[in-house]
Amino acid sequence: MELVLQNFQFLLTGAYYTLLITIVSMFFGLIIGLLLALARLKGNWLLSGLAKGYVSIVRGTPILVQIFIIYFGLPDYGITLGPLTAAFISLSINIGAYLSETFRGAILSVPKGQTEAAQSLGLTSWQTMRRVILPQAARVAIPPMGNTFIGMLKETSLVSVVTVTELLRSAQLLIAQYYVAMPFYIAIAIMYWVMSVFFSFILNRIENRLSKAY
């Protein structure tokens, strides 16, 4: 454990990048997921078909392959991205597909009577969605979103293959330097666990607040 303490600052830097990648990817994934869900539920046949195809392709292929396509494949067409940018894009695309199903299910769970009541009051379809449907759907979506967020936190370890120095990559570099593996793997396992517990606590608080609102 002495080696871990000596290099704790380096591991903390890796944890920072893990959190950064998770939060940025989740933010853009939320936007992508909501747009996909609305396209499937409210869009015309073309938008709905494109959204279904997007979700099917992304969910049907390994995330590691998607990372390779973004980082190693796009340069074949003259598009070269840095490791961190490639990580943001690939993880956002992936998480967006999964969140779209969460949002779609949450929106469908809101009783149709809510829509009819809102429209009877003169609200437009957009106003009904924004003021009535989405706030209620958010309460249903939070628990599965939390699971997705925690899963994304751990899946950031995959971007180490494109040399992003997140938590796992930091440990690998230290192992290569000191030729000792177990202390560093135990240390990053504990750090992943602490971050997961922290975000679970935050998401539970949000869920409780939304539950009280309704």
Disulfide bonds with the S-S distance in Angstrom:
none
